[in-house]
Amino acid sequence: MTARPTTAELVHVGLHRAAETRRAATARYQRGAISPVQWRTALAHSHAREARWWGVLARVAVRDHAVPQIYVSAVAAAQGAALTDAARWAESARDHARTAAAPSRVA
């Protein structure tokens, strides 16, 4: 019987998968396999997934009073940064889709 993974181990794997998803999306974009909008959307989703993993760790850390407050603050900062990145990539995807769909006004 194997031991159940800790929350920290699960979060570590989840963060690694989110980073791998970003690398894979970037590689597909660089090969021309996905559009710029699809790439930006994939990055936004990946950063949102990362933020959710940081949130899991934050909830566990807050409940464990043995965890120093500085670690809880660091996890909260990491979650906030991932949420900001997700929002920026989502906005970039919307902007790119809007400009790509707009008719050209070049004479």
C-alpha positions, -999 to +999 in steps of 0.1 A: +000+000+000+014+034-010+012+065+012-013+091+003+005+122-013+006+153+008-012+185-003+022+200-010+031+171-033-002+174-051+003+211-056+038+207-068+026+182-094-002+205-104+021+235-107+045+215-128+016+204-151+005+240-155+040+250-165+043+221-189+009+231-205+023+266-211+055+252-227+035+228-249+012+256-260+041+279-268+058+251-288+026+245-307+023+282-314+059+285-326+053+255-350+022+273-364-001+246-351-023+270-332-034+306-338-022+335-317-056+337-300-056+300-292-021+304-277-030+334-256-062+316-244-042+285-235-018+306-215-046+323-197-062+290-188-029+276-176-022+306-154-057+303-140-051+266-132-018+276-115-037+302-094-062+275-083-033+252-072-018+281-052-052+286-036-053+249-025-019+254-009-030+286+007-061+271+023-040+243+038-013+266+050-037+290+067-053+261+086-019+248+098-008+272+125+027+256+125+033+272+091+049+306+095+029+336+083+056+346+058+050+313+039+013+320+038+020+355+025+043+341-002+017+316-013-009+344-015+015+365-036+021+336-059-016+331-063-022+368-070+006+368-096-009+338-114-044+355-113-029+387-128-011+367-155-043+348-163-063+381-166-036+397-188-034+367-212-072+365-214-073+403-222-045+398-248-065+370-264-096+391-266-077+421-280-060+400-306-092+383-316-109+418-319-081+432-340-078+401-362-116+402-369-116+440-376-116+449-413-084+464-425-085+501-432-053+503-452-058+519-486 
